[in-house]
Amino acid sequence: MALQRYVTEMGMGVDVHGGNYTKAACRAVADAIRHSSLNFFQALGKSPEDMIITVLLGAADPNAIDTQAVADELPYGTVTVQPQVGGLNVPSQTGDDLMVMVNAAVLVQFND
């Protein structure tokens, strides 16, 4: 069976203080899906659990992301989280704090 993509949602999340990449990544995923309402399940003969979801994350330190915590942001489907280098770090003026930004692309596919 071939995978067919039906949805691509983008989001951005920020942890303003503390440099928590997982928090920023979870916020990016929430931002991506916050305004989505998927209404095509009946037309496709699929259920929300049939979704195969890939979350691509861009972060300056992708290894600092708890991928399971990010996957838990999505209530349905089979979720794979793939962190990669990207995003943005913004140090505080005094250098004792860090703002981190993470970008997310949430891709929804089904087996056809």
Phi and psi restraints in degrees (range 20) as a CNS / XPLOR table:
assign (resid 1 and name C) (resid 2 and name N)
       (resid 2 and name CA) (resid 2 and name C) 1.0 -97.0 20.0 2
assign (resid 2 and name N) (resid 2 and name CA)
       (resid 2 and name C) (resid 3 and name N) 1.0 143.1 20.0 2
assign (resid 2 and name C) (resid 3 and name N)
       (resid 3 and name CA) (resid 3 and name C) 1.0 -81.9 20.0 2
assign (resid 3 and name N) (resid 3 and name CA)
       (resid 3 and name C) (resid 4 and name N) 1.0 137.0 20.0 2
assign (resid 3 and name C) (resid 4 and name N)
       (resid 4 and name CA) (resid 4 and name C) 1.0 -122.8 20.0 2
assign (resid 4 and name N) (resid 4 and name CA)
       (resid 4 and name C) (resid 5 and name N) 1.0 124.0 20.0 2
assign (resid 4 and name C) (resid 5 and name N)
       (resid 5 and name CA) (resid 5 and name C) 1.0 -81.0 20.0 2
assign (resid 5 and name N) (resid 5 and name CA)
       (resid 5 and name C) (resid 6 and name N) 1.0 133.9 20.0 2
assign (resid 5 and name C) (resid 6 and name N)
       (resid 6 and name CA) (resid 6 and name C) 1.0 -116.3 20.0 2
assign (resid 6 and name N) (resid 6 and name CA)
       (resid 6 and name C) (resid 7 and name N) 1.0 -25.4 20.0 2
assign (resid 6 and name C) (resid 7 and name N)
       (resid 7 and name CA) (resid 7 and name C) 1.0 -138.8 20.0 2
assign (resid 7 and name N) (resid 7 and name CA)
       (resid 7 and name C) (resid 8 and name N) 1.0 137.7 20.0 2
assign (resid 7 and name C) (resid 8 and name N)
       (resid 8 and name CA) (resid 8 and name C) 1.0 -132.1 20.0 2
assign (resid 8 and name N) (resid 8 and name CA)
       (resid 8 and name C) (resid 9 and name N) 1.0 117.0 20.0 2
assign (resid 8 and name C) (resid 9 and name N)
       (resid 9 and name CA) (resid 9 and name C) 1.0 -119.9 20.0 2
assign (resid 9 and name N) (resid 9 and name CA)
       (resid 9 and name C) (resid 10 and name N) 1.0 140.5 20.0 2
assign (resid 9 and name C) (resid 10 and name N)
       (resid 10 and name CA) (resid 10 and name C) 1.0 -117.2 20.0 2
assign (resid 10 and name N) (resid 10 and name CA)
       (resid 10 and name C) (resid 11 and name N) 1.0 147.3 20.0 2
assign (resid 10 and name C) (resid 11 and name N)
       (resid 11 and name CA) (resid 11 and name C) 1.0 -151.2 20.0 2
assign (resid 11 and name N) (resid 11 and name CA)
       (resid 11 and name C) (resid 12 and name N) 1.0 166.1 20.0 2
assign (resid 11 and name C) (resid 12 and name N)
       (resid 12 and name CA) (resid 12 and name C) 1.0 -136.5 20.0 2
assign (resid 12 and name N) (resid 12 and name CA)
       (resid 12 and name C) (resid 13 and name N) 1.0 137.1 20.0 2
assign (resid 12 and name C) (resid 13 and name N)
       (resid 13 and name CA) (resid 13 and name C) 1.0 -132.6 20.0 2
assign (resid 13 and name N) (resid 13 and name CA)
       (resid 13 and name C) (resid 14 and name N) 1.0 149.8 20.0 2
assign (resid 13 and name C) (resid 14 and name N)
       (resid 14 and name CA) (resid 14 and name C) 1.0 -133.3 20.0 2
assign (resid 14 and name N) (resid 14 and name CA)
       (resid 14 and name C) (resid 15 and name N) 1.0 137.5 20.0 2
assign (resid 14 and name C) (resid 15 and name N)
       (resid 15 and name CA) (resid 15 and name C) 1.0 -105.5 20.0 2
assign (resid 15 and name N) (resid 15 and name CA)
       (resid 15 and name C) (resid 16 and name N) 1.0 108.8 20.0 2
assign (resid 15 and name C) (resid 16 and name N)
       (resid 16 and name CA) (resid 16 and name C) 1.0 -71.9 20.0 2
assign (resid 16 and name N) (resid 16 and name CA)
       (resid 16 and name C) (resid 17 and name N) 1.0 -32.5 20.0 2
assign (resid 16 and name C) (resid 17 and name N)
       (resid 17 and name CA) (resid 17 and name C) 1.0 -134.5 20.0 2
assign (resid 17 and name N) (resid 17 and name CA)
       (resid 17 and name C) (resid 18 and name N) 1.0 130.6 20.0 2
assign (resid 17 and name C) (resid 18 and name N)
       (resid 18 and name CA) (resid 18 and name C) 1.0 109.3 20.0 2
assign (resid 18 and name N) (resid 18 and name CA)
       (resid 18 and name C) (resid 19 and name N) 1.0 -12.0 20.0 2
assign (resid 18 and name C) (resid 19 and name N)
       (resid 19 and name CA) (resid 19 and name C) 1.0 65.7 20.0 2
assign (resid 19 and name N) (resid 19 and name CA)
       (resid 19 and name C) (resid 20 and name N) 1.0 35.0 20.0 2
assign (resid 19 and name C) (resid 20 and name N)
       (resid 20 and name CA) (resid 20 and name C) 1.0 -89.1 20.0 2
assign (resid 20 and name N) (resid 20 and name CA)
       (resid 20 and name C) (resid 21 and name N) 1.0 102.7 20.0 2
assign (resid 20 and name C) (resid 21 and name N)
       (resid 21 and name CA) (resid 21 and name C) 1.0 -66.8 20.0 2
assign (resid 21 and name N) (resid 21 and name CA)
       (resid 21 and name C) (resid 22 and name N) 1.0 -35.9 20.0 2
assign (resid 21 and name C) (resid 22 and name N)
       (resid 22 and name CA) (resid 22 and name C) 1.0 -65.0 20.0 2
assign (resid 22 and name N) (resid 22 and name CA)
       (resid 22 and name C) (resid 23 and name N) 1.0 -44.2 20.0 2
assign (resid 22 and name C) (resid 23 and name N)
       (resid 23 and name CA) (resid 23 and name C) 1.0 -60.2 20.0 2
assign (resid 23 and name N) (resid 23 and name CA)
       (resid 23 and name C) (resid 24 and name N) 1.0 -44.2 20.0 2
assign (resid 23 and name C) (resid 24 and name N)
       (resid 24 and name CA) (resid 24 and name C) 1.0 -64.5 20.0 2
assign (resid 24 and name N) (resid 24 and name CA)
       (resid 24 and name C) (resid 25 and name N) 1.0 -40.0 20.0 2
assign (resid 24 and name C) (resid 25 and name N)
       (resid 25 and name CA) (resid 25 and name C) 1.0 -65.9 20.0 2
assign (resid 25 and name N) (resid 25 and name CA)
       (resid 25 and name C) (resid 26 and name N) 1.0 -42.4 20.0 2
assign (resid 25 and name C) (resid 26 and name N)
       (resid 26 and name CA) (resid 26 and name C) 1.0 -62.6 20.0 2
assign (resid 26 and name N) (resid 26 and name CA)
       (resid 26 and name C) (resid 27 and name N) 1.0 -39.9 20.0 2
assign (resid 26 and name C) (resid 27 and name N)
       (resid 27 and name CA) (resid 27 and name C) 1.0 -66.6 20.0 2
assign (resid 27 and name N) (resid 27 and name CA)
       (resid 27 and name C) (resid 28 and name N) 1.0 -35.1 20.0 2
assign (resid 27 and name C) (resid 28 and name N)
       (resid 28 and name CA) (resid 28 and name C) 1.0 -65.2 20.0 2
assign (resid 28 and name N) (resid 28 and name CA)
       (resid 28 and name C) (resid 29 and name N) 1.0 -41.6 20.0 2
assign (resid 28 and name C) (resid 29 and name N)
       (resid 29 and name CA) (resid 29 and name C) 1.0 -67.4 20.0 2
assign (resid 29 and name N) (resid 29 and name CA)
       (resid 29 and name C) (resid 30 and name N) 1.0 -43.6 20.0 2
assign (resid 29 and name C) (resid 30 and name N)
       (resid 30 and name CA) (resid 30 and name C) 1.0 -60.2 20.0 2
assign (resid 30 and name N) (resid 30 and name CA)
       (resid 30 and name C) (resid 31 and name N) 1.0 -40.2 20.0 2
assign (resid 30 and name C) (resid 31 and name N)
       (resid 31 and name CA) (resid 31 and name C) 1.0 -62.2 20.0 2
assign (resid 31 and name N) (resid 31 and name CA)
       (resid 31 and name C) (resid 32 and name N) 1.0 -40.7 20.0 2
assign (resid 31 and name C) (resid 32 and name N)
       (resid 32 and name CA) (resid 32 and name C) 1.0 -65.6 20.0 2
assign (resid 32 and name N) (resid 32 and name CA)
       (resid 32 and name C) (resid 33 and name N) 1.0 -38.3 20.0 2
assign (resid 32 and name C) (resid 33 and name N)
       (resid 33 and name CA) (resid 33 and name C) 1.0 -100.7 20.0 2
assign (resid 33 and name N) (resid 33 and name CA)
       (resid 33 and name C) (resid 34 and name N) 1.0 -6.8 20.0 2
assign (resid 33 and name C) (resid 34 and name N)
       (resid 34 and name CA) (resid 34 and name C) 1.0 -55.7 20.0 2
assign (resid 34 and name N) (resid 34 and name CA)
       (resid 34 and name C) (resid 35 and name N) 1.0 -37.5 20.0 2
assign (resid 34 and name C) (resid 35 and name N)
       (resid 35 and name CA) (resid 35 and name C) 1.0 -105.8 20.0 2
assign (resid 35 and name N) (resid 35 and name CA)
       (resid 35 and name C) (resid 36 and name N) 1.0 17.0 20.0 2
assign (resid 35 and name C) (resid 36 and name N)
       (resid 36 and name CA) (resid 36 and name C) 1.0 -95.4 20.0 2
assign (resid 36 and name N) (resid 36 and name CA)
       (resid 36 and name C) (resid 37 and name N) 1.0 140.8 20.0 2
assign (resid 36 and name C) (resid 37 and name N)
       (resid 37 and name CA) (resid 37 and name C) 1.0 -138.4 20.0 2
assign (resid 37 and name N) (resid 37 and name CA)
       (resid 37 and name C) (resid 38 and name N) 1.0 106.6 20.0 2
assign (resid 37 and name C) (resid 38 and name N)
       (resid 38 and name CA) (resid 38 and name C) 1.0 -88.4 20.0 2
assign (resid 38 and name N) (resid 38 and name CA)
       (resid 38 and name C) (resid 39 and name N) 1.0 117.8 20.0 2
assign (resid 38 and name C) (resid 39 and name N)
       (resid 39 and name CA) (resid 39 and name C) 1.0 -117.8 20.0 2
assign (resid 39 and name N) (resid 39 and name CA)
       (resid 39 and name C) (resid 40 and name N) 1.0 18.1 20.0 2
assign (resid 39 and name C) (resid 40 and name N)
       (resid 40 and name CA) (resid 40 and name C) 1.0 -103.7 20.0 2
assign (resid 40 and name N) (resid 40 and name CA)
       (resid 40 and name C) (resid 41 and name N) 1.0 5.1 20.0 2
assign (resid 40 and name C) (resid 41 and name N)
       (resid 41 and name CA) (resid 41 and name C) 1.0 -60.9 20.0 2
assign (resid 41 and name N) (resid 41 and name CA)
       (resid 41 and name C) (resid 42 and name N) 1.0 -48.0 20.0 2
assign (resid 41 and name C) (resid 42 and name N)
       (resid 42 and name CA) (resid 42 and name C) 1.0 -62.9 20.0 2
assign (resid 42 and name N) (resid 42 and name CA)
       (resid 42 and name C) (resid 43 and name N) 1.0 -41.9 20.0 2
assign (resid 42 and name C) (resid 43 and name N)
       (resid 43 and name CA) (resid 43 and name C) 1.0 -63.7 20.0 2
assign (resid 43 and name N) (resid 43 and name CA)
       (resid 43 and name C) (resid 44 and name N) 1.0 -31.3 20.0 2
assign (resid 43 and name C) (resid 44 and name N)
       (resid 44 and name CA) (resid 44 and name C) 1.0 -90.8 20.0 2
assign (resid 44 and name N) (resid 44 and name CA)
       (resid 44 and name C) (resid 45 and name N) 1.0 -8.8 20.0 2
assign (resid 44 and name C) (resid 45 and name N)
       (resid 45 and name CA) (resid 45 and name C) 1.0 68.5 20.0 2
assign (resid 45 and name N) (resid 45 and name CA)
       (resid 45 and name C) (resid 46 and name N) 1.0 33.7 20.0 2
assign (resid 45 and name C) (resid 46 and name N)
       (resid 46 and name CA) (resid 46 and name C) 1.0 -123.3 20.0 2
assign (resid 46 and name N) (resid 46 and name CA)
       (resid 46 and name C) (resid 47 and name N) 1.0 167.9 20.0 2
assign (resid 46 and name C) (resid 47 and name N)
       (resid 47 and name CA) (resid 47 and name C) 1.0 -120.0 20.0 2
assign (resid 47 and name N) (resid 47 and name CA)
       (resid 47 and name C) (resid 48 and name N) 1.0 165.5 20.0 2
assign (resid 47 and name C) (resid 48 and name N)
       (resid 48 and name CA) (resid 48 and name C) 1.0 -57.2 20.0 2
assign (resid 48 and name N) (resid 48 and name CA)
       (resid 48 and name C) (resid 49 and name N) 1.0 -30.6 20.0 2
assign (resid 48 and name C) (resid 49 and name N)
       (resid 49 and name CA) (resid 49 and name C) 1.0 -70.5 20.0 2
assign (resid 49 and name N) (resid 49 and name CA)
       (resid 49 and name C) (resid 50 and name N) 1.0 -17.4 20.0 2
assign (resid 49 and name C) (resid 50 and name N)
       (resid 50 and name CA) (resid 50 and name C) 1.0 -77.8 20.0 2
assign (resid 50 and name N) (resid 50 and name CA)
       (resid 50 and name C) (resid 51 and name N) 1.0 -10.5 20.0 2
assign (resid 50 and name C) (resid 51 and name N)
       (resid 51 and name CA) (resid 51 and name C) 1.0 -65.5 20.0 2
assign (resid 51 and name N) (resid 51 and name CA)
       (resid 51 and name C) (resid 52 and name N) 1.0 137.4 20.0 2
assign (resid 51 and name C) (resid 52 and name N)
       (resid 52 and name CA) (resid 52 and name C) 1.0 -110.5 20.0 2
assign (resid 52 and name N) (resid 52 and name CA)
       (resid 52 and name C) (resid 53 and name N) 1.0 110.8 20.0 2
assign (resid 52 and name C) (resid 53 and name N)
       (resid 53 and name CA) (resid 53 and name C) 1.0 -110.9 20.0 2
assign (resid 53 and name N) (resid 53 and name CA)
       (resid 53 and name C) (resid 54 and name N) 1.0 129.4 20.0 2
assign (resid 53 and name C) (resid 54 and name N)
       (resid 54 and name CA) (resid 54 and name C) 1.0 -114.8 20.0 2
assign (resid 54 and name N) (resid 54 and name CA)
       (resid 54 and name C) (resid 55 and name N) 1.0 127.5 20.0 2
assign (resid 54 and name C) (resid 55 and name N)
       (resid 55 and name CA) (resid 55 and name C) 1.0 -109.5 20.0 2
assign (resid 55 and name N) (resid 55 and name CA)
       (resid 55 and name C) (resid 56 and name N) 1.0 114.7 20.0 2
assign (resid 55 and name C) (resid 56 and name N)
       (resid 56 and name CA) (resid 56 and name C) 1.0 -96.1 20.0 2
assign (resid 56 and name N) (resid 56 and name CA)
       (resid 56 and name C) (resid 57 and name N) 1.0 127.5 20.0 2
assign (resid 56 and name C) (resid 57 and name N)
       (resid 57 and name CA) (resid 57 and name C) 1.0 -120.6 20.0 2
assign (resid 57 and name N) (resid 57 and name CA)
       (resid 57 and name C) (resid 58 and name N) 1.0 136.7 20.0 2
assign (resid 57 and name C) (resid 58 and name N)
       (resid 58 and name CA) (resid 58 and name C) 1.0 -111.5 20.0 2
assign (resid 58 and name N) (resid 58 and name CA)
       (resid 58 and name C) (resid 59 and name N) 1.0 116.7 20.0 2
assign (resid 58 and name C) (resid 59 and name N)
       (resid 59 and name CA) (resid 59 and name C) 1.0 -143.0 20.0 2
assign (resid 59 and name N) (resid 59 and name CA)
       (resid 59 and name C) (resid 60 and name N) 1.0 147.3 20.0 2
assign (resid 59 and name C) (resid 60 and name N)
       (resid 60 and name CA) (resid 60 and name C) 1.0 -61.5 20.0 2
assign (resid 60 and name N) (resid 60 and name CA)
       (resid 60 and name C) (resid 61 and name N) 1.0 -32.5 20.0 2
assign (resid 60 and name C) (resid 61 and name N)
       (resid 61 and name CA) (resid 61 and name C) 1.0 -126.0 20.0 2
assign (resid 61 and name N) (resid 61 and name CA)
       (resid 61 and name C) (resid 62 and name N) 1.0 79.7 20.0 2
assign (resid 61 and name C) (resid 62 and name N)
       (resid 62 and name CA) (resid 62 and name C) 1.0 -61.8 20.0 2
assign (resid 62 and name N) (resid 62 and name CA)
       (resid 62 and name C) (resid 63 and name N) 1.0 -25.9 20.0 2
assign (resid 62 and name C) (resid 63 and name N)
       (resid 63 and name CA) (resid 63 and name C) 1.0 -72.6 20.0 2
assign (resid 63 and name N) (resid 63 and name CA)
       (resid 63 and name C) (resid 64 and name N) 1.0 -12.3 20.0 2
assign (resid 63 and name C) (resid 64 and name N)
       (resid 64 and name CA) (resid 64 and name C) 1.0 -86.1 20.0 2
assign (resid 64 and name N) (resid 64 and name CA)
       (resid 64 and name C) (resid 65 and name N) 1.0 0.3 20.0 2
assign (resid 64 and name C) (resid 65 and name N)
       (resid 65 and name CA) (resid 65 and name C) 1.0 -92.9 20.0 2
assign (resid 65 and name N) (resid 65 and name CA)
       (resid 65 and name C) (resid 66 and name N) 1.0 129.6 20.0 2
assign (resid 65 and name C) (resid 66 and name N)
       (resid 66 and name CA) (resid 66 and name C) 1.0 -81.6 20.0 2
assign (resid 66 and name N) (resid 66 and name CA)
       (resid 66 and name C) (resid 67 and name N) 1.0 99.7 20.0 2
assign (resid 66 and name C) (resid 67 and name N)
       (resid 67 and name CA) (resid 67 and name C) 1.0 -65.3 20.0 2
assign (resid 67 and name N) (resid 67 and name CA)
       (resid 67 and name C) (resid 68 and name N) 1.0 -30.3 20.0 2
assign (resid 67 and name C) (resid 68 and name N)
       (resid 68 and name CA) (resid 68 and name C) 1.0 -67.9 20.0 2
assign (resid 68 and name N) (resid 68 and name CA)
       (resid 68 and name C) (resid 69 and name N) 1.0 -40.3 20.0 2
assign (resid 68 and name C) (resid 69 and name N)
       (resid 69 and name CA) (resid 69 and name C) 1.0 -61.4 20.0 2
assign (resid 69 and name N) (resid 69 and name CA)
       (resid 69 and name C) (resid 70 and name N) 1.0 -38.3 20.0 2
assign (resid 69 and name C) (resid 70 and name N)
       (resid 70 and name CA) (resid 70 and name C) 1.0 -68.6 20.0 2
assign (resid 70 and name N) (resid 70 and name CA)
       (resid 70 and name C) (resid 71 and name N) 1.0 -44.7 20.0 2
assign (resid 70 and name C) (resid 71 and name N)
       (resid 71 and name CA) (resid 71 and name C) 1.0 -59.3 20.0 2
assign (resid 71 and name N) (resid 71 and name CA)
       (resid 71 and name C) (resid 72 and name N) 1.0 -34.4 20.0 2
assign (resid 71 and name C) (resid 72 and name N)
       (resid 72 and name CA) (resid 72 and name C) 1.0 -66.8 20.0 2
assign (resid 72 and name N) (resid 72 and name CA)
       (resid 72 and name C) (resid 73 and name N) 1.0 -14.3 20.0 2
assign (resid 72 and name C) (resid 73 and name N)
       (resid 73 and name CA) (resid 73 and name C) 1.0 -69.8 20.0 2
assign (resid 73 and name N) (resid 73 and name CA)
       (resid 73 and name C) (resid 74 and name N) 1.0 -19.0 20.0 2
assign (resid 73 and name C) (resid 74 and name N)
       (resid 74 and name CA) (resid 74 and name C) 1.0 -103.6 20.0 2
assign (resid 74 and name N) (resid 74 and name CA)
       (resid 74 and name C) (resid 75 and name N) 1.0 121.0 20.0 2
assign (resid 74 and name C) (resid 75 and name N)
       (resid 75 and name CA) (resid 75 and name C) 1.0 -79.3 20.0 2
assign (resid 75 and name N) (resid 75 and name CA)
       (resid 75 and name C) (resid 76 and name N) 1.0 -12.7 20.0 2
assign (resid 75 and name C) (resid 76 and name N)
       (resid 76 and name CA) (resid 76 and name C) 1.0 -136.0 20.0 2
assign (resid 76 and name N) (resid 76 and name CA)
       (resid 76 and name C) (resid 77 and name N) 1.0 163.7 20.0 2
assign (resid 76 and name C) (resid 77 and name N)
       (resid 77 and name CA) (resid 77 and name C) 1.0 82.4 20.0 2
assign (resid 77 and name N) (resid 77 and name CA)
       (resid 77 and name C) (resid 78 and name N) 1.0 179.0 20.0 2
assign (resid 77 and name C) (resid 78 and name N)
       (resid 78 and name CA) (resid 78 and name C) 1.0 -97.8 20.0 2
assign (resid 78 and name N) (resid 78 and name CA)
       (resid 78 and name C) (resid 79 and name N) 1.0 120.2 20.0 2
assign (resid 78 and name C) (resid 79 and name N)
       (resid 79 and name CA) (resid 79 and name C) 1.0 -113.0 20.0 2
assign (resid 79 and name N) (resid 79 and name CA)
       (resid 79 and name C) (resid 80 and name N) 1.0 132.0 20.0 2
assign (resid 79 and name C) (resid 80 and name N)
       (resid 80 and name CA) (resid 80 and name C) 1.0 -121.0 20.0 2
assign (resid 80 and name N) (resid 80 and name CA)
       (resid 80 and name C) (resid 81 and name N) 1.0 131.2 20.0 2
assign (resid 80 and name C) (resid 81 and name N)
       (resid 81 and name CA) (resid 81 and name C) 1.0 -111.7 20.0 2
assign (resid 81 and name N) (resid 81 and name CA)
       (resid 81 and name C) (resid 82 and name N) 1.0 127.7 20.0 2
assign (resid 81 and name C) (resid 82 and name N)
       (resid 82 and name CA) (resid 82 and name C) 1.0 -124.5 20.0 2
assign (resid 82 and name N) (resid 82 and name CA)
       (resid 82 and name C) (resid 83 and name N) 1.0 92.3 20.0 2
assign (resid 82 and name C) (resid 83 and name N)
       (resid 83 and name CA) (resid 83 and name C) 1.0 -74.5 20.0 2
assign (resid 83 and name N) (resid 83 and name CA)
       (resid 83 and name C) (resid 84 and name N) 1.0 145.9 20.0 2
assign (resid 83 and name C) (resid 84 and name N)
       (resid 84 and name CA) (resid 84 and name C) 1.0 -147.6 20.0 2
assign (resid 84 and name N) (resid 84 and name CA)
       (resid 84 and name C) (resid 85 and name N) 1.0 168.3 20.0 2
assign (resid 84 and name C) (resid 85 and name N)
       (resid 85 and name CA) (resid 85 and name C) 1.0 -68.4 20.0 2
assign (resid 85 and name N) (resid 85 and name CA)
       (resid 85 and name C) (resid 86 and name N) 1.0 131.8 20.0 2
assign (resid 85 and name C) (resid 86 and name N)
       (resid 86 and name CA) (resid 86 and name C) 1.0 173.7 20.0 2
assign (resid 86 and name N) (resid 86 and name CA)
       (resid 86 and name C) (resid 87 and name N) 1.0 -149.2 20.0 2
assign (resid 86 and name C) (resid 87 and name N)
       (resid 87 and name CA) (resid 87 and name C) 1.0 64.8 20.0 2
assign (resid 87 and name N) (resid 87 and name CA)
       (resid 87 and name C) (resid 88 and name N) 1.0 -157.2 20.0 2
assign (resid 87 and name C) (resid 88 and name N)
       (resid 88 and name CA) (resid 88 and name C) 1.0 -157.9 20.0 2
assign (resid 88 and name N) (resid 88 and name CA)
       (resid 88 and name C) (resid 89 and name N) 1.0 136.8 20.0 2
assign (resid 88 and name C) (resid 89 and name N)
       (resid 89 and name CA) (resid 89 and name C) 1.0 -107.2 20.0 2
assign (resid 89 and name N) (resid 89 and name CA)
       (resid 89 and name C) (resid 90 and name N) 1.0 136.0 20.0 2
assign (resid 89 and name C) (resid 90 and name N)
       (resid 90 and name CA) (resid 90 and name C) 1.0 -127.4 20.0 2
assign (resid 90 and name N) (resid 90 and name CA)
       (resid 90 and name C) (resid 91 and name N) 1.0 104.8 20.0 2
assign (resid 90 and name C) (resid 91 and name N)
       (resid 91 and name CA) (resid 91 and name C) 1.0 -72.5 20.0 2
assign (resid 91 and name N) (resid 91 and name CA)
       (resid 91 and name C) (resid 92 and name N) 1.0 152.1 20.0 2
assign (resid 91 and name C) (resid 92 and name N)
       (resid 92 and name CA) (resid 92 and name C) 1.0 -68.8 20.0 2
assign (resid 92 and name N) (resid 92 and name CA)
       (resid 92 and name C) (resid 93 and name N) 1.0 163.7 20.0 2
assign (resid 92 and name C) (resid 93 and name N)
       (resid 93 and name CA) (resid 93 and name C) 1.0 -60.1 20.0 2
assign (resid 93 and name N) (resid 93 and name CA)
       (resid 93 and name C) (resid 94 and name N) 1.0 -33.6 20.0 2
assign (resid 93 and name C) (resid 94 and name N)
       (resid 94 and name CA) (resid 94 and name C) 1.0 -89.0 20.0 2
assign (resid 94 and name N) (resid 94 and name CA)
       (resid 94 and name C) (resid 95 and name N) 1.0 -9.1 20.0 2
assign (resid 94 and name C) (resid 95 and name N)
       (resid 95 and name CA) (resid 95 and name C) 1.0 80.9 20.0 2
assign (resid 95 and name N) (resid 95 and name CA)
       (resid 95 and name C) (resid 96 and name N) 1.0 7.2 20.0 2
assign (resid 95 and name C) (resid 96 and name N)
       (resid 96 and name CA) (resid 96 and name C) 1.0 -103.1 20.0 2
assign (resid 96 and name N) (resid 96 and name CA)
       (resid 96 and name C) (resid 97 and name N) 1.0 7.6 20.0 2
assign (resid 96 and name C) (resid 97 and name N)
       (resid 97 and name CA) (resid 97 and name C) 1.0 -147.5 20.0 2
assign (resid 97 and name N) (resid 97 and name CA)
       (resid 97 and name C) (resid 98 and name N) 1.0 162.4 20.0 2
assign (resid 97 and name C) (resid 98 and name N)
       (resid 98 and name CA) (resid 98 and name C) 1.0 -140.9 20.0 2
assign (resid 98 and name N) (resid 98 and name CA)
       (resid 98 and name C) (resid 99 and name N) 1.0 131.1 20.0 2
assign (resid 98 and name C) (resid 99 and name N)
       (resid 99 and name CA) (resid 99 and name C) 1.0 -99.8 20.0 2
assign (resid 99 and name N) (resid 99 and name CA)
       (resid 99 and name C) (resid 100 and name N) 1.0 129.9 20.0 2
assign (resid 99 and name C) (resid 100 and name N)
       (resid 100 and name CA) (resid 100 and name C) 1.0 -120.1 20.0 2
assign (resid 100 and name N) (resid 100 and name CA)
       (resid 100 and name C) (resid 101 and name N) 1.0 139.0 20.0 2
assign (resid 100 and name C) (resid 101 and name N)
       (resid 101 and name CA) (resid 101 and name C) 1.0 -118.5 20.0 2
assign (resid 101 and name N) (resid 101 and name CA)
       (resid 101 and name C) (resid 102 and name N) 1.0 135.3 20.0 2
assign (resid 101 and name C) (resid 102 and name N)
       (resid 102 and name CA) (resid 102 and name C) 1.0 -126.1 20.0 2
assign (resid 102 and name N) (resid 102 and name CA)
       (resid 102 and name C) (resid 103 and name N) 1.0 135.8 20.0 2
assign (resid 102 and name C) (resid 103 and name N)
       (resid 103 and name CA) (resid 103 and name C) 1.0 -102.6 20.0 2
assign (resid 103 and name N) (resid 103 and name CA)
       (resid 103 and name C) (resid 104 and name N) 1.0 145.6 20.0 2
assign (resid 103 and name C) (resid 104 and name N)
       (resid 104 and name CA) (resid 104 and name C) 1.0 -131.7 20.0 2
assign (resid 104 and name N) (resid 104 and name CA)
       (resid 104 and name C) (resid 105 and name N) 1.0 140.9 20.0 2
assign (resid 104 and name C) (resid 105 and name N)
       (resid 105 and name CA) (resid 105 and name C) 1.0 -121.5 20.0 2
assign (resid 105 and name N) (resid 105 and name CA)
       (resid 105 and name C) (resid 106 and name N) 1.0 123.0 20.0 2
assign (resid 105 and name C) (resid 106 and name N)
       (resid 106 and name CA) (resid 106 and name C) 1.0 -106.1 20.0 2
assign (resid 106 and name N) (resid 106 and name CA)
       (resid 106 and name C) (resid 107 and name N) 1.0 115.1 20.0 2
assign (resid 106 and name C) (resid 107 and name N)
       (resid 107 and name CA) (resid 107 and name C) 1.0 -108.6 20.0 2
assign (resid 107 and name N) (resid 107 and name CA)
       (resid 107 and name C) (resid 108 and name N) 1.0 125.3 20.0 2
assign (resid 107 and name C) (resid 108 and name N)
       (resid 108 and name CA) (resid 108 and name C) 1.0 -110.7 20.0 2
assign (resid 108 and name N) (resid 108 and name CA)
       (resid 108 and name C) (resid 109 and name N) 1.0 124.1 20.0 2
assign (resid 108 and name C) (resid 109 and name N)
       (resid 109 and name CA) (resid 109 and name C) 1.0 -129.5 20.0 2
assign (resid 109 and name N) (resid 109 and name CA)
       (resid 109 and name C) (resid 110 and name N) 1.0 160.3 20.0 2
assign (resid 109 and name C) (resid 110 and name N)
       (resid 110 and name CA) (resid 110 and name C) 1.0 -132.2 20.0 2
assign (resid 110 and name N) (resid 110 and name CA)
       (resid 110 and name C) (resid 111 and name N) 1.0 150.0 20.0 2
assign (resid 110 and name C) (resid 111 and name N)
       (resid 111 and name CA) (resid 111 and name C) 1.0 -74.6 20.0 2
assign (resid 111 and name N) (resid 111 and name CA)
       (resid 111 and name C) (resid 112 and name N) 1.0 127.9 20.0 2
